[in-house]
Amino acid sequence: MVGLSSKFSFLADKFPTLEKIGILAENYLYTDLNSCLYKMGSFAETIVNYMYELNGLPQLLHEENSFANKIKKLRYEGILNREMDDILYALRKKRNLAVHEEYDSSEDCKTLLQMMHTLSIWFMQIYGNHSYKSELKKHAGRVSHNINLSEKETRFIIDEQLRRVGWGVDSENLKYDKCTRPQMGKNMAIAEWPTDSVVCKFGKAD
C-alpha cells in the first residue's frame, strides 16, 4: 500500500519507469485487481521494449510488432531464457484477460507480483547492474543468468502450460483432498495427488 517500501525501488536509478509501474501494480493489489493485472502486463512489455533497445534489435514490421512476437524474437535470438519467457507469457496472458474479459483474481495477482519481481531482478542483473545482489541466487554469464523460481511460481507456470493445451487447471480447487477425481473425456490437472513416494511416507504429486 501507499507509504510502504516497494520491492521495485531498486529500479529507480536506472529504470525509473519500471519502478513507477511496479509501485502502481503493488498498490492496485489492495484497491483494483483488474488494474493490477493490467499494470503487470505493462511492466512486462516495458521490459521487452528495453531489451530490444539495449540489444540494438530492429523493430519488427508494423503488422508483426506485437508483444507476443517480440517475446518470440528475443527467445529466438537467445537473449531470453526459458524461465523468463514463461514469466513474460503469464504476465501477457493475464493482462489480456484483464483487458478483454475484465478478469481479476487476488491469488493470481499475488503470485504474478512475485514473478514480476523475479523478472525485474533478472533484468537488473543483466542490463542494469551486473553486481546487483538480491535474495535470489545469481549465476555467471550475461544471458545465462538462471534464477531459481519458487514452488508457487513454478506451479503457476506449469498450470499456464497445461491451459495452453486445453487442460482444466485450478490448483486451489481441483485438489485430491477436495474429492476431485479423473472424469471420462475431461483433461484435468488434479493437484496434490497422493503417490507411493519413497522419499516421504505421505508424498503428493502436483
Buried (B, 14 or more C-beta within 10 A) or exposed (E): EEEEEBBBEBBBEBBEEBBBBBBBBBBBBEEBBBBBBBBBBBBBBBBBBBBBEEEEBEEBEEEEEEBBEBBBBBBEEEBBBEBBBBBBBBBBBBBBBBEEEEBBBEEBBBBBBBBBBBBBBBBBBBBBEEEBEBEBEBEEEEEEBBBEBEEBBBBBBBBBBBBEEEBBBBBEEBBBEEEBEEEEEEEBBBBBBEEEEEEEEEEBEB
